[in-house]
Amino acid sequence: MVKLNKIYTRTGDDGSTGLVDGSRLSKTAQRVRAYGDVDETNAVIGLVRLHLENRRLDDMLSRIQNDLFDLGADLATPLPNAGEADSEYALRMVPEQTTRLEQELDALNTDLAPLNSFVLPGGTPPAAYLHQARTVCRRAERECVALAEEEAVNPAALSYLNRLSDFLFVAGRWCNGQGDADVKWVPGANR
């Protein structure tokens, strides 16, 4: 369990940050950018929840926020080298988290009319924030893929982020009257 007695430590004043294994990295390192964008995704989901009236979706987003902390912890703990044991402090994403997300996505999607146009971000306040969360999630995914090109990343973490952006898109449509109030793209409308 996490116990924080003091919020500031001054150890990051030199532009570095500590990982779970005790190692330190520059705050501009690819790993730090990746879990920073995961954290930002989580913060935007917190904004969504301020505008929700639907308990079912709020419960889903609450679980997702917890998963995103798990994901951040996973990314803040480098995978061990081949033949080495994982850190005793490692918290890793597991495929079951993505499976649950897929099931919840499918449940929301059954209420939606099929798409007949691209959807512009907007509509209701929760839908607009869900679209913002989706774009930040896509950035987090790109940063995690870039990290995976440099060093090993838990594949379950990458799968989760990919599926989460899909979930956030569907949830945004769901918050727009099950898609009835989606703001549709009209190609060439302003020519």
Backbone as JSON Lines, residues from 0, in Angstrom:
{"i":0,"aa":"M","n":[0.85,-1.18,0.0],"ca":[0.0,0.0,0.0],"c":[0.89,1.24,0.0]}
{"i":1,"aa":"V","n":[0.44,2.25,-0.68],"ca":[1.17,3.51,-0.76],"c":[0.93,4.31,0.51]}
{"i":2,"aa":"K","n":[2.01,4.88,1.04],"ca":[1.9,5.77,2.19],"c":[2.77,6.98,1.91]}
{"i":3,"aa":"L","n":[2.15,8.14,1.83],"ca":[2.88,9.37,1.55],"c":[2.75,10.29,2.75]}
{"i":4,"aa":"N","n":[3.85,10.5,3.43],"ca":[3.84,11.42,4.56],"c":[4.18,12.84,4.13]}
{"i":5,"aa":"K","n":[4.93,12.94,3.06],"ca":[5.38,14.23,2.58],"c":[5.26,14.23,1.06]}
{"i":6,"aa":"I","n":[4.71,15.27,0.5],"ca":[4.47,15.32,-0.94],"c":[5.72,15.73,-1.7]}
{"i":7,"aa":"Y","n":[6.48,16.65,-1.2],"ca":[7.67,17.05,-1.93],"c":[8.91,16.42,-1.3]}
{"i":8,"aa":"T","n":[9.86,16.07,-2.16],"ca":[11.09,15.42,-1.7],"c":[12.33,16.18,-2.14]}
{"i":9,"aa":"R","n":[12.18,17.05,-3.09],"ca":[13.27,17.84,-3.69],"c":[14.2,16.98,-4.57]}
{"i":10,"aa":"T","n":[13.96,15.67,-4.64],"ca":[14.84,14.81,-5.43],"c":[14.68,15.06,-6.93]}
{"i":11,"aa":"G","n":[13.58,15.63,-7.34],"ca":[13.36,15.9,-8.76],"c":[13.77,17.28,-9.2]}
{"i":12,"aa":"D","n":[14.34,18.04,-8.29],"ca":[14.76,19.41,-8.64],"c":[15.84,19.44,-9.72]}
{"i":13,"aa":"D","n":[16.52,18.32,-9.9],"ca":[17.57,18.25,-10.92],"c":[17.04,17.81,-12.28]}
{"i":14,"aa":"G","n":[15.71,17.67,-12.39],"ca":[15.11,17.27,-13.66],"c":[14.98,15.77,-13.83]}
{"i":15,"aa":"S","n":[15.16,15.03,-12.74],"ca":[15.03,13.57,-12.8],"c":[13.83,13.14,-11.97]}
{"i":16,"aa":"T","n":[13.41,11.91,-12.21],"ca":[12.31,11.33,-11.43],"c":[12.66,9.88,-11.12]}
{"i":17,"aa":"G","n":[12.11,9.38,-10.02],"ca":[12.4,8.02,-9.6],"c":[11.37,7.03,-10.13]}
{"i":18,"aa":"L","n":[11.86,5.85,-10.51],"ca":[10.99,4.76,-10.92],"c":[10.75,3.84,-9.73]}
{"i":19,"aa":"V","n":[9.83,2.91,-9.88],"ca":[9.48,2.0,-8.8],"c":[10.68,1.19,-8.33]}
{"i":20,"aa":"D","n":[11.57,0.83,-9.26],"ca":[12.74,0.01,-8.91],"c":[13.86,0.82,-8.27]}
{"i":21,"aa":"G","n":[13.65,2.12,-8.06],"ca":[14.65,2.97,-7.43],"c":[15.56,3.69,-8.41]}
{"i":22,"aa":"S","n":[15.55,3.3,-9.67],"ca":[16.38,3.98,-10.66],"c":[15.79,5.36,-10.95]}
{"i":23,"aa":"R","n":[16.61,6.22,-11.52],"ca":[16.17,7.58,-11.84],"c":[16.33,7.82,-13.33]}
{"i":24,"aa":"L","n":[15.4,8.59,-13.87],"ca":[15.41,8.96,-15.28],"c":[15.16,10.45,-15.4]}
{"i":25,"aa":"S","n":[15.54,11.0,-16.53],"ca":[15.19,12.37,-16.85],"c":[13.66,12.47,-16.98]}
{"i":26,"aa":"K","n":[13.13,13.58,-16.57],"ca":[11.68,13.79,-16.7],"c":[11.24,13.9,-18.16]}
{"i":27,"aa":"T","n":[12.22,13.98,-19.06],"ca":[11.89,14.0,-20.49],"c":[12.05,12.62,-21.13]}
{"i":28,"aa":"A","n":[12.39,11.6,-20.36],"ca":[12.6,10.26,-20.91],"c":[11.32,9.71,-21.51]}
{"i":29,"aa":"Q","n":[11.46,8.85,-22.5],"ca":[10.31,8.25,-23.18],"c":[9.38,7.55,-22.18]}
{"i":30,"aa":"R","n":[9.91,6.82,-21.24],"ca":[9.1,6.11,-20.24],"c":[8.26,7.11,-19.43]}
{"i":31,"aa":"V","n":[8.87,8.21,-19.04],"ca":[8.16,9.22,-18.24],"c":[7.07,9.89,-19.07]}
{"i":32,"aa":"R","n":[7.37,10.17,-20.34],"ca":[6.33,10.73,-21.22],"c":[5.17,9.76,-21.36]}
{"i":33,"aa":"A","n":[5.46,8.48,-21.47],"ca":[4.4,7.48,-21.63],"c":[3.49,7.45,-20.42]}
{"i":34,"aa":"Y","n":[4.05,7.3,-19.23],"ca":[3.15,7.22,-18.08],"c":[2.57,8.58,-17.71]}
{"i":35,"aa":"G","n":[3.22,9.66,-18.15],"ca":[2.63,10.99,-17.95],"c":[1.36,11.17,-18.77]}
{"i":36,"aa":"D","n":[1.37,10.66,-20.0],"ca":[0.18,10.76,-20.83],"c":[-0.93,9.83,-20.34]}
{"i":37,"aa":"V","n":[-0.57,8.71,-19.74],"ca":[-1.57,7.84,-19.11],"c":[-2.22,8.61,-17.96]}
{"i":38,"aa":"D","n":[-1.42,9.31,-17.17],"ca":[-1.93,10.1,-16.06],"c":[-2.86,11.2,-16.56]}
{"i":39,"aa":"E","n":[-2.48,11.85,-17.67],"ca":[-3.33,12.9,-18.23],"c":[-4.66,12.32,-18.72]}
{"i":40,"aa":"T","n":[-4.62,11.15,-19.32],"ca":[-5.86,10.48,-19.73],"c":[-6.77,10.29,-18.53]}
{"i":41,"aa":"N","n":[-6.19,9.84,-17.43],"ca":[-6.95,9.62,-16.2],"c":[-7.57,10.92,-15.7]}
{"i":42,"aa":"A","n":[-6.82,12.01,-15.76],"ca":[-7.33,13.3,-15.31],"c":[-8.53,13.76,-16.15]}
{"i":43,"aa":"V","n":[-8.46,13.56,-17.46],"ca":[-9.58,13.96,-18.31],"c":[-10.81,13.09,-18.01]}
{"i":44,"aa":"I","n":[-10.59,11.81,-17.73],"ca":[-11.73,10.95,-17.35],"c":[-12.35,11.46,-16.06]}
{"i":45,"aa":"G","n":[-11.54,11.98,-15.16],"ca":[-12.09,12.61,-13.95],"c":[-13.01,13.77,-14.29]}
{"i":46,"aa":"L","n":[-12.65,14.56,-15.31],"ca":[-13.53,15.65,-15.76],"c":[-14.84,15.11,-16.33]}
{"i":47,"aa":"V","n":[-14.75,14.04,-17.09],"ca":[-15.96,13.42,-17.64],"c":[-16.92,13.09,-16.5]}
{"i":48,"aa":"R","n":[-16.39,12.46,-15.48],"ca":[-17.23,11.95,-14.39],"c":[-17.95,13.08,-13.64]}
{"i":49,"aa":"L","n":[-17.41,14.3,-13.68],"ca":[-18.08,15.43,-13.05],"c":[-19.4,15.76,-13.75]}
{"i":50,"aa":"H","n":[-19.52,15.38,-15.02],"ca":[-20.68,15.74,-15.83],"c":[-21.64,14.58,-16.07]}
{"i":51,"aa":"L","n":[-21.34,13.42,-15.5],"ca":[-22.18,12.24,-15.75],"c":[-23.34,12.15,-14.78]}
{"i":52,"aa":"E","n":[-24.45,11.72,-15.3],"ca":[-25.59,11.41,-14.45],"c":[-25.9,9.92,-14.46]}
{"i":53,"aa":"N","n":[-25.28,9.19,-15.37],"ca":[-25.55,7.77,-15.51],"c":[-24.6,6.96,-14.63]}
{"i":54,"aa":"R","n":[-25.15,6.27,-13.66],"ca":[-24.35,5.5,-12.69],"c":[-23.59,4.36,-13.36]}
{"i":55,"aa":"R","n":[-24.22,3.71,-14.32],"ca":[-23.59,2.58,-15.0],"c":[-22.28,2.99,-15.67]}
{"i":56,"aa":"L","n":[-22.31,4.08,-16.44],"ca":[-21.1,4.55,-17.11],"c":[-20.1,5.09,-16.1]}
{"i":57,"aa":"D","n":[-20.58,5.77,-15.07],"ca":[-19.69,6.29,-14.04],"c":[-18.93,5.13,-13.37]}
{"i":58,"aa":"D","n":[-19.61,4.02,-13.1],"ca":[-18.94,2.86,-12.51],"c":[-17.87,2.31,-13.45]}
{"i":59,"aa":"M","n":[-18.18,2.27,-14.74],"ca":[-17.18,1.8,-15.72],"c":[-15.96,2.71,-15.71]}
{"i":60,"aa":"L","n":[-16.19,4.02,-15.72],"ca":[-15.09,4.96,-15.74],"c":[-14.29,4.94,-14.44]}
{"i":61,"aa":"S","n":[-14.95,4.67,-13.34],"ca":[-14.24,4.53,-12.06],"c":[-13.26,3.35,-12.13]}
{"i":62,"aa":"R","n":[-13.71,2.23,-12.68],"ca":[-12.83,1.06,-12.83],"c":[-11.67,1.4,-13.78]}
{"i":63,"aa":"I","n":[-11.97,2.12,-14.84],"ca":[-10.93,2.5,-15.79],"c":[-9.89,3.4,-15.12]}
{"i":64,"aa":"Q","n":[-10.33,4.35,-14.31],"ca":[-9.37,5.21,-13.63],"c":[-8.44,4.38,-12.74]}
{"i":65,"aa":"N","n":[-8.97,3.39,-12.06],"ca":[-8.13,2.54,-11.24],"c":[-7.16,1.75,-12.11]}
{"i":66,"aa":"D","n":[-7.67,1.22,-13.25],"ca":[-6.8,0.5,-14.19],"c":[-5.67,1.4,-14.68]}
{"i":67,"aa":"L","n":[-5.96,2.67,-14.92],"ca":[-4.93,3.57,-15.43],"c":[-3.84,3.81,-14.39]}
{"i":68,"aa":"F","n":[-4.18,3.78,-13.11],"ca":[-3.13,3.84,-12.09],"c":[-2.29,2.57,-12.13]}
{"i":69,"aa":"D","n":[-2.95,1.41,-12.32],"ca":[-2.2,0.16,-12.49],"c":[-1.26,0.27,-13.69]}
{"i":70,"aa":"L","n":[-1.77,0.82,-14.78],"ca":[-0.98,0.96,-15.99],"c":[0.22,1.88,-15.76]}
{"i":71,"aa":"G","n":[-0.01,2.99,-15.07],"ca":[1.09,3.89,-14.75],"c":[2.15,3.2,-13.9]}
{"i":72,"aa":"A","n":[1.7,2.4,-12.93],"ca":[2.65,1.65,-12.09],"c":[3.43,0.64,-12.93]}
{"i":73,"aa":"D","n":[2.75,0.0,-13.86],"ca":[3.4,-0.96,-14.76],"c":[4.5,-0.24,-15.56]}
{"i":74,"aa":"L","n":[4.16,0.89,-16.15],"ca":[5.12,1.62,-16.97],"c":[6.25,2.22,-16.14]}
{"i":75,"aa":"A","n":[6.01,2.49,-14.87],"ca":[7.03,3.06,-13.99],"c":[7.94,1.99,-13.4]}
{"i":76,"aa":"T","n":[7.73,0.75,-13.81],"ca":[8.55,-0.37,-13.35],"c":[9.08,-1.1,-14.58]}
{"i":77,"aa":"P","n":[10.31,-0.82,-14.98],"ca":[10.84,-1.5,-16.18],"c":[10.73,-3.02,-16.05]}
{"i":78,"aa":"L","n":[10.45,-3.67,-17.18],"ca":[10.41,-5.13,-17.2],"c":[11.81,-5.67,-16.93]}
{"i":79,"aa":"P","n":[11.9,-6.82,-16.29],"ca":[13.22,-7.39,-16.04],"c":[13.86,-7.89,-17.33]}
{"i":80,"aa":"N","n":[15.16,-8.01,-17.3],"ca":[15.87,-8.62,-18.43],"c":[15.55,-10.11,-18.48]}
{"i":81,"aa":"A","n":[15.75,-10.71,-19.62],"ca":[15.49,-12.15,-19.78],"c":[16.22,-12.94,-18.7]}
{"i":82,"aa":"G","n":[15.51,-13.85,-18.06],"ca":[16.09,-14.7,-17.04],"c":[16.08,-14.1,-15.64]}
{"i":83,"aa":"E","n":[15.72,-12.82,-15.53],"ca":[15.65,-12.16,-14.22],"c":[14.22,-12.18,-13.72]}
{"i":84,"aa":"A","n":[14.07,-12.18,-12.41],"ca":[12.74,-12.12,-11.79],"c":[12.24,-10.68,-11.82]}
{"i":85,"aa":"D","n":[10.94,-10.54,-11.89],"ca":[10.33,-9.21,-11.85],"c":[10.48,-8.64,-10.44]}
{"i":86,"aa":"S","n":[10.46,-7.33,-10.35],"ca":[10.56,-6.65,-9.06],"c":[9.43,-7.1,-8.14]}
{"i":87,"aa":"E","n":[9.74,-7.23,-6.87],"ca":[8.69,-7.59,-5.9],"c":[7.62,-6.51,-5.82]}
{"i":88,"aa":"Y","n":[7.94,-5.32,-6.28],"ca":[7.0,-4.19,-6.24],"c":[6.24,-4.02,-7.55]}
{"i":89,"aa":"A","n":[6.51,-4.86,-8.52],"ca":[5.9,-4.7,-9.84],"c":[4.4,-4.97,-9.78]}
{"i":90,"aa":"L","n":[3.65,-4.08,-10.38],"ca":[2.22,-4.27,-10.59],"c":[2.05,-4.25,-12.1]}
{"i":91,"aa":"R","n":[1.63,-5.36,-12.67],"ca":[1.53,-5.48,-14.12],"c":[0.08,-5.54,-14.56]}
{"i":92,"aa":"M","n":[-0.19,-4.93,-15.7],"ca":[-1.5,-5.07,-16.33],"c":[-1.65,-6.52,-16.74]}
{"i":93,"aa":"V","n":[-2.89,-7.02,-16.71],"ca":[-3.17,-8.39,-17.11],"c":[-4.24,-8.37,-18.2]}
{"i":94,"aa":"P","n":[-4.24,-9.39,-19.07],"ca":[-5.2,-9.41,-20.18],"c":[-6.65,-9.32,-19.74]}
{"i":95,"aa":"E","n":[-6.96,-9.78,-18.55],"ca":[-8.35,-9.74,-18.06],"c":[-8.87,-8.31,-17.95]}
{"i":96,"aa":"Q","n":[-7.98,-7.35,-17.72],"ca":[-8.43,-5.95,-17.66],"c":[-8.9,-5.48,-19.03]}
{"i":97,"aa":"T","n":[-8.22,-5.89,-20.07],"ca":[-8.64,-5.55,-21.43],"c":[-9.92,-6.29,-21.79]}
{"i":98,"aa":"T","n":[-10.04,-7.54,-21.37],"ca":[-11.25,-8.32,-21.64],"c":[-12.47,-7.66,-21.01]}
{"i":99,"aa":"R","n":[-12.34,-7.2,-19.76],"ca":[-13.47,-6.52,-19.1],"c":[-13.82,-5.25,-19.85]}
{"i":100,"aa":"L","n":[-12.8,-4.51,-20.29],"ca":[-13.04,-3.28,-21.04],"c":[-13.77,-3.57,-22.35]}
{"i":101,"aa":"E","n":[-13.38,-4.64,-23.04],"ca":[-14.07,-5.04,-24.27],"c":[-15.53,-5.38,-24.01]}
{"i":102,"aa":"Q","n":[-15.8,-6.08,-22.92],"ca":[-17.17,-6.46,-22.59],"c":[-18.02,-5.22,-22.31]}
{"i":103,"aa":"E","n":[-17.46,-4.26,-21.6],"ca":[-18.2,-3.03,-21.3],"c":[-18.39,-2.2,-22.57]}
{"i":104,"aa":"L","n":[-17.38,-2.17,-23.42],"ca":[-17.48,-1.47,-24.7],"c":[-18.6,-2.09,-25.54]}
{"i":105,"aa":"D","n":[-18.6,-3.42,-25.62],"ca":[-19.64,-4.12,-26.4],"c":[-21.03,-3.84,-25.85]}
{"i":106,"aa":"A","n":[-21.15,-3.78,-24.52],"ca":[-22.46,-3.51,-23.9],"c":[-22.96,-2.12,-24.27]}
{"i":107,"aa":"L","n":[-22.08,-1.12,-24.25],"ca":[-22.48,0.24,-24.65],"c":[-22.79,0.3,-26.14]}
{"i":108,"aa":"N","n":[-22.0,-0.4,-26.94],"ca":[-22.15,-0.34,-28.38],"c":[-23.47,-0.94,-28.87]}
{"i":109,"aa":"T","n":[-24.03,-1.88,-28.12],"ca":[-25.31,-2.48,-28.54],"c":[-26.44,-1.46,-28.56]}
{"i":110,"aa":"D","n":[-26.29,-0.35,-27.8],"ca":[-27.32,0.69,-27.74],"c":[-27.19,1.71,-28.86]}
{"i":111,"aa":"L","n":[-26.11,1.62,-29.65],"ca":[-25.83,2.67,-30.64],"c":[-26.29,2.29,-32.03]}
{"i":112,"aa":"A","n":[-26.75,3.3,-32.75],"ca":[-27.04,3.12,-34.17],"c":[-25.71,3.03,-34.9]}
{"i":113,"aa":"P","n":[-25.67,2.28,-36.01],"ca":[-24.41,2.19,-36.78],"c":[-23.98,3.57,-37.27]}
{"i":114,"aa":"L","n":[-22.68,3.75,-37.4],"ca":[-22.15,5.02,-37.9],"c":[-22.4,5.15,-39.4]}
{"i":115,"aa":"N","n":[-22.79,6.35,-39.81],"ca":[-22.93,6.63,-41.24],"c":[-22.11,7.86,-41.64]}
{"i":116,"aa":"S","n":[-21.28,8.33,-40.69],"ca":[-20.41,9.47,-40.93],"c":[-19.34,9.46,-39.84]}
{"i":117,"aa":"F","n":[-18.25,10.17,-40.07],"ca":[-17.31,10.41,-38.98],"c":[-17.98,11.34,-37.99]}
{"i":118,"aa":"V","n":[-17.58,11.23,-36.73],"ca":[-18.18,12.01,-35.66],"c":[-17.19,13.07,-35.2]}
{"i":119,"aa":"L","n":[-17.66,14.31,-35.11],"ca":[-16.84,15.39,-34.59],"c":[-16.92,15.39,-33.07]}
{"i":120,"aa":"P","n":[-15.83,15.73,-32.38],"ca":[-15.9,15.83,-30.93],"c":[-16.91,16.89,-30.52]}
{"i":121,"aa":"G","n":[-17.78,16.55,-29.6],"ca":[-18.76,17.52,-29.13],"c":[-20.05,16.85,-28.73]}
{"i":122,"aa":"G","n":[-21.1,17.66,-28.73],"ca":[-22.4,17.16,-28.28],"c":[-22.6,17.56,-26.84]}
{"i":123,"aa":"T","n":[-22.87,16.6,-26.0],"ca":[-23.07,16.87,-24.57],"c":[-21.72,17.09,-23.89]}
{"i":124,"aa":"P","n":[-21.7,17.76,-22.73],"ca":[-20.42,17.93,-22.02],"c":[-19.69,16.62,-21.74]}
{"i":125,"aa":"P","n":[-20.37,15.56,-21.23],"ca":[-19.59,14.33,-21.01],"c":[-19.03,13.75,-22.31]}
{"i":126,"aa":"A","n":[-19.79,13.84,-23.4],"ca":[-19.31,13.32,-24.69],"c":[-18.09,14.1,-25.15]}
{"i":127,"aa":"A","n":[-18.12,15.42,-25.02],"ca":[-16.98,16.24,-25.44],"c":[-15.73,15.87,-24.65]}
{"i":128,"aa":"Y","n":[-15.88,15.7,-23.34],"ca":[-14.73,15.31,-22.52],"c":[-14.27,13.89,-22.82]}
{"i":129,"aa":"L","n":[-15.2,13.0,-23.15],"ca":[-14.81,11.64,-23.53],"c":[-13.99,11.67,-24.82]}
{"i":130,"aa":"H","n":[-14.36,12.53,-25.76],"ca":[-13.56,12.66,-26.98],"c":[-12.18,13.22,-26.66]}
{"i":131,"aa":"Q","n":[-12.1,14.17,-25.73],"ca":[-10.8,14.68,-25.33],"c":[-9.97,13.57,-24.67]}
{"i":132,"aa":"A","n":[-10.6,12.8,-23.8],"ca":[-9.91,11.68,-23.15],"c":[-9.41,10.7,-24.2]}
{"i":133,"aa":"R","n":[-10.21,10.46,-25.24],"ca":[-9.82,9.55,-26.32],"c":[-8.57,10.03,-27.02]}
{"i":134,"aa":"T","n":[-8.49,11.33,-27.32],"ca":[-7.32,11.83,-28.03],"c":[-6.08,11.8,-27.15]}
{"i":135,"aa":"V","n":[-6.23,12.07,-25.86],"ca":[-5.09,11.98,-24.95],"c":[-4.66,10.52,-24.8]}
{"i":136,"aa":"C","n":[-5.63,9.62,-24.76],"ca":[-5.33,8.19,-24.68],"c":[-4.56,7.74,-25.92]}
{"i":137,"aa":"R","n":[-4.93,8.23,-27.08],"ca":[-4.2,7.87,-28.31],"c":[-2.76,8.38,-28.24]}
{"i":138,"aa":"R","n":[-2.57,9.57,-27.65],"ca":[-1.2,10.07,-27.48],"c":[-0.43,9.17,-26.52]}
{"i":139,"aa":"A","n":[-1.08,8.77,-25.43],"ca":[-0.43,7.85,-24.48],"c":[-0.04,6.56,-25.17]}
{"i":140,"aa":"E","n":[-0.93,6.07,-26.02],"ca":[-0.63,4.84,-26.75],"c":[0.59,5.04,-27.67]}
{"i":141,"aa":"R","n":[0.64,6.17,-28.38],"ca":[1.79,6.43,-29.26],"c":[3.09,6.49,-28.44]}
{"i":142,"aa":"E","n":[3.03,7.13,-27.27],"ca":[4.23,7.21,-26.43],"c":[4.64,5.84,-25.92]}
{"i":143,"aa":"C","n":[3.67,4.99,-25.6],"ca":[3.98,3.63,-25.14],"c":[4.55,2.79,-26.27]}
{"i":144,"aa":"V","n":[4.04,2.96,-27.47],"ca":[4.58,2.24,-28.62],"c":[6.02,2.71,-28.87]}
{"i":145,"aa":"A","n":[6.27,4.01,-28.76],"ca":[7.63,4.51,-28.93],"c":[8.55,3.92,-27.86]}
{"i":146,"aa":"L","n":[8.06,3.8,-26.63],"ca":[8.85,3.18,-25.56],"c":[9.12,1.72,-25.9]}
{"i":147,"aa":"A","n":[8.11,1.02,-26.41],"ca":[8.27,-0.4,-26.76],"c":[9.27,-0.59,-27.9]}
{"i":148,"aa":"E","n":[9.48,0.43,-28.72],"ca":[10.48,0.36,-29.77],"c":[11.9,0.5,-29.2]}
{"i":149,"aa":"E","n":[12.0,1.04,-27.97],"ca":[13.3,1.22,-27.31],"c":[13.61,0.09,-26.34]}
{"i":150,"aa":"E","n":[12.59,-0.4,-25.65],"ca":[12.79,-1.44,-24.63],"c":[11.47,-2.19,-24.43]}
{"i":151,"aa":"A","n":[11.56,-3.29,-23.71],"ca":[10.38,-4.15,-23.52],"c":[9.29,-3.43,-22.72]}
{"i":152,"aa":"V","n":[8.05,-3.6,-23.16],"ca":[6.87,-3.07,-22.48],"c":[5.88,-4.22,-22.39]}
{"i":153,"aa":"N","n":[5.18,-4.29,-21.3],"ca":[4.16,-5.32,-21.09],"c":[3.12,-5.24,-22.22]}
{"i":154,"aa":"P","n":[2.95,-6.29,-23.01],"ca":[1.98,-6.26,-24.1],"c":[0.55,-5.99,-23.62]}
{"i":155,"aa":"A","n":[0.22,-6.41,-22.41],"ca":[-1.12,-6.17,-21.88],"c":[-1.37,-4.68,-21.68]}
{"i":156,"aa":"A","n":[-0.32,-3.92,-21.4],"ca":[-0.46,-2.47,-21.26],"c":[-0.8,-1.82,-22.6]}
{"i":157,"aa":"L","n":[-0.14,-2.26,-23.64],"ca":[-0.41,-1.71,-24.98],"c":[-1.81,-2.07,-25.45]}
{"i":158,"aa":"S","n":[-2.21,-3.31,-25.23],"ca":[-3.57,-3.73,-25.62],"c":[-4.63,-2.91,-24.9]}
{"i":159,"aa":"Y","n":[-4.41,-2.69,-23.61],"ca":[-5.39,-1.95,-22.82],"c":[-5.57,-0.54,-23.38]}
{"i":160,"aa":"L","n":[-4.48,0.16,-23.65],"ca":[-4.59,1.53,-24.16],"c":[-5.29,1.56,-25.52]}
{"i":161,"aa":"N","n":[-4.98,0.6,-26.38],"ca":[-5.62,0.56,-27.69],"c":[-7.13,0.37,-27.54]}
{"i":162,"aa":"R","n":[-7.52,-0.53,-26.68],"ca":[-8.94,-0.77,-26.47],"c":[-9.62,0.37,-25.74]}
{"i":163,"aa":"L","n":[-8.88,1.03,-24.84],"ca":[-9.47,2.14,-24.09],"c":[-9.88,3.27,-25.02]}
{"i":164,"aa":"S","n":[-9.07,3.6,-26.0],"ca":[-9.47,4.68,-26.91],"c":[-10.75,4.32,-27.65]}
{"i":165,"aa":"D","n":[-10.9,3.05,-28.01],"ca":[-12.16,2.6,-28.64],"c":[-13.33,2.75,-27.67]}
{"i":166,"aa":"F","n":[-13.1,2.34,-26.42],"ca":[-14.15,2.47,-25.4],"c":[-14.57,3.93,-25.25]}
{"i":167,"aa":"L","n":[-13.6,4.83,-25.17],"ca":[-13.92,6.25,-24.95],"c":[-14.7,6.83,-26.12]}
{"i":168,"aa":"F","n":[-14.39,6.39,-27.34],"ca":[-15.15,6.83,-28.51],"c":[-16.6,6.36,-28.41]}
{"i":169,"aa":"V","n":[-16.8,5.08,-28.12],"ca":[-18.15,4.53,-28.01],"c":[-18.9,5.18,-26.85]}
{"i":170,"aa":"A","n":[-18.22,5.38,-25.74],"ca":[-18.87,6.02,-24.58],"c":[-19.29,7.45,-24.92]}
{"i":171,"aa":"G","n":[-18.47,8.16,-25.71],"ca":[-18.84,9.5,-26.14],"c":[-20.1,9.5,-26.98]}
{"i":172,"aa":"R","n":[-20.19,8.56,-27.89],"ca":[-21.41,8.43,-28.7],"c":[-22.59,8.07,-27.8]}
{"i":173,"aa":"W","n":[-22.36,7.19,-26.86],"ca":[-23.42,6.74,-25.95],"c":[-23.96,7.92,-25.15]}
{"i":174,"aa":"C","n":[-23.07,8.84,-24.75],"ca":[-23.49,10.03,-23.99],"c":[-24.21,11.05,-24.87]}
{"i":175,"aa":"N","n":[-24.1,10.9,-26.16],"ca":[-24.82,11.76,-27.1],"c":[-26.13,11.09,-27.52]}
{"i":176,"aa":"G","n":[-26.92,10.71,-26.55],"ca":[-28.23,10.11,-26.85],"c":[-28.1,8.84,-27.64]}
{"i":177,"aa":"Q","n":[-27.17,7.98,-27.24],"ca":[-26.89,6.73,-27.94],"c":[-26.58,6.97,-29.42]}
{"i":178,"aa":"G","n":[-25.92,8.09,-29.67],"ca":[-25.48,8.42,-31.03],"c":[-26.43,9.34,-31.77]}
{"i":179,"aa":"D","n":[-27.66,9.5,-31.27],"ca":[-28.63,10.35,-31.97],"c":[-28.2,11.81,-32.02]}
{"i":180,"aa":"A","n":[-27.47,12.27,-31.01],"ca":[-27.05,13.68,-30.95],"c":[-25.58,13.85,-31.33]}
{"i":181,"aa":"D","n":[-24.99,12.84,-31.97],"ca":[-23.61,12.98,-32.43],"c":[-23.5,14.17,-33.37]}
{"i":182,"aa":"V","n":[-22.38,14.84,-33.32],"ca":[-22.09,15.93,-34.25],"c":[-21.37,15.28,-35.43]}
{"i":183,"aa":"K","n":[-22.02,15.28,-36.58],"ca":[-21.49,14.58,-37.75],"c":[-20.61,15.48,-38.59]}
{"i":184,"aa":"W","n":[-19.57,14.88,-39.13],"ca":[-18.7,15.55,-40.09],"c":[-19.42,15.65,-41.42]}
{"i":185,"aa":"V","n":[-19.4,16.83,-42.01],"ca":[-19.97,17.03,-43.35],"c":[-18.8,17.41,-44.26]}
{"i":186,"aa":"P","n":[-18.32,16.47,-45.07],"ca":[-17.15,16.74,-45.92],"c":[-17.38,17.94,-46.84]}
{"i":187,"aa":"G","n":[-16.41,18.85,-46.83],"ca":[-16.47,20.01,-47.72],"c":[-17.55,21.01,-47.41]}
{"i":188,"aa":"A","n":[-18.12,20.98,-46.2],"ca":[-19.26,21.83,-45.87],"c":[-18.96,23.33,-45.95]}
{"i":189,"aa":"N","n":[-17.72,23.71,-45.8],"ca":[-17.39,25.14,-45.73],"c":[-16.61,25.64,-46.93]}
{"i":190,"aa":"R","n":[-16.75,24.96,-48.05],"ca":[-16.04,25.4,-49.27],"c":[-16.71,26.59,-49.88]}
